[in-house]
């Protein structure tokens, strides 16, 4: 089975840090910290330094995020929404790589199973077990993510065990991010049209009626894109 990380489309630089933050729905400074690392106080009360949590590459625009890095940020956003601290995520990711051989573990479909188990085990190693309890539960004897994370991860389509397509939940109608469509730009799934093309025409003063007619979209869908 070919790993999707061997596919250039998944590793080619596509987004600035600010663009990536906007797509995954986190503050720009949060994504910058995930991309560049930062100092933090650990649960032991001591000062530590975090390495980068998402994949970036250097380009003419500084740090640039490939699709694999965007996928990592998207999954981190799910954990962040569940309230789990990054100091709990970091050692869990290291364990997934060292013990399960999961490179870029946040993009792996195995995160849904092995990742939940590893996080659950870390509950017993620190003082913030209640946070992990809020993220992972045991069902049928197996640790699994709670609904808040499961619903987030259900917007991901996996292929060959890796994130292949992301459906962005903040949009209605359906908008996807796929490195094989429009170079990874958020795209209307039904029409193959970049969201930015619709918004740019509206920003230039064209009416909702005219844009909807040109793209064969419902006027309500055009308005929904503006509101997202």
NORGI-V749869 format. One record per residue. SS is DSSP state (H for helix, E for strand, C for the rest). NEAR is the number of other C-alpha atoms within 10 Angstrom. D_CENTER is the distance of its C-alpha to the mean C-alpha in Angstrom with 2 decimals. Layout:
ss near d_center
SS NEAR D_CENTER
SS NEAR D_CENTER
This chain:
ss near d_center
C 5 23.75
C 9 22.00
C 10 18.67
H 18 16.27
H 17 15.72
H 9 19.33
C 10 18.53
H 12 18.78
H 19 16.55
H 22 13.51
H 19 14.79
C 17 16.53
E 21 15.66
E 23 14.31
E 22 12.98
E 17 14.53
H 23 12.79
H 16 13.82
H 17 12.59
H 25 9.02
H 21 9.36
H 13 10.99
H 18 8.60
H 22 5.68
C 16 8.88
C 18 9.69
C 12 13.05
H 15 13.62
H 12 15.46
H 13 12.73
H 25 10.47
H 18 13.84
H 16 14.59
H 22 11.58
H 22 12.59
H 15 16.29
C 15 17.05
E 13 19.32
E 11 22.28
E 14 22.18
E 11 24.69
C 13 24.20
C 12 25.45
C 9 28.63
C 8 29.22
C 8 29.16
E 10 27.29
E 13 24.65
E 11 22.45
E 15 18.83
C 14 17.87
C 15 14.68
C 22 11.57
C 24 9.60
C 21 11.59
C 25 13.56
E 15 16.92
E 10 19.87
E 12 21.10
C 6 23.59
C 9 21.21
E 11 20.49
E 18 17.14
E 22 15.15
E 27 11.63
E 24 11.71
H 29 9.44
H 26 8.99
H 26 7.96
H 28 5.46
H 28 4.08
H 21 4.97
H 28 3.89
H 26 0.97
H 19 4.03
H 22 6.05
H 20 6.06
H 18 7.45
H 19 9.84
H 15 10.72
H 14 11.63
H 18 13.72
C 13 15.50
C 19 15.21
C 13 16.22
H 17 14.59
H 14 18.05
H 20 17.64
H 20 14.33
H 14 15.79
H 14 18.84
H 22 17.14
H 21 15.00
H 16 18.31
H 17 20.10
H 22 17.84
H 14 18.53
H 11 22.19
H 9 23.25
H 13 21.24
C 11 20.73
C 20 16.97
C 14 15.93
C 20 12.23
H 21 12.21
H 25 8.56
H 25 8.56
E 20 11.89
H 20 13.14
H 16 15.47
H 22 12.99
H 16 14.10
C 13 17.64
H 20 18.28
H 26 15.42
H 23 16.90
H 20 20.30
H 18 19.66
H 25 18.27
H 23 21.25
H 14 23.59
H 18 22.47
H 17 23.53
H 11 27.07
H 10 26.82
C 11 26.27
C 11 27.26
C 15 24.09
H 17 24.31
H 11 24.13
H 15 20.50
H 23 19.67
H 16 21.99
H 14 19.98
H 23 16.83
E 24 18.70
E 17 21.90
E 14 24.38
E 10 25.22
C 6 27.96
C 7 28.09
E 14 24.48
E 20 21.76
E 23 18.88
E 27 16.04
C 17 17.33
H 14 16.76
H 15 14.36
H 20 11.70
H 15 13.22
H 13 13.00
H 18 9.28
H 20 8.99
C 12 11.86
C 14 10.08
E 22 9.01
E 15 12.04
E 16 12.92
E 14 15.75
C 12 17.90
C 16 15.68
E 22 12.52
E 23 9.50
E 21 11.53
E 20 10.55
E 23 7.98
E 21 10.15
C 21 9.43
C 16 11.35
C 15 12.83
C 18 14.95
C 16 18.13
C 18 19.36
C 17 16.56
E 24 14.28
E 25 12.15
E 25 10.40
E 22 12.39
C 22 13.61
C 12 16.99
C 17 17.38
H 13 18.25
H 17 16.71
H 22 13.11
C 21 14.02
C 24 13.07
E 23 15.97
E 20 18.12
C 16 18.03
C 11 21.74
C 12 23.11
C 14 21.03
C 17 21.34
E 20 18.96
H 18 18.21
H 13 19.44
H 12 22.73
H 20 23.45
H 17 22.73
H 11 24.71
H 14 27.69
H 17 27.72
H 11 27.50
C 8 30.44
C 8 32.49
C 13 32.46
C 13 32.82
H 20 30.42
H 14 33.20
H 13 33.50
H 19 29.80
H 17 29.49
H 12 32.59
H 9 31.58
H 13 28.24
C 10 29.75
C 16 27.40
C 15 28.47
H 15 29.16
H 13 27.24
H 16 24.08
H 21 24.64
H 16 25.18
H 14 22.03
H 19 19.96
H 14 21.85
H 10 21.26
C 9 17.43
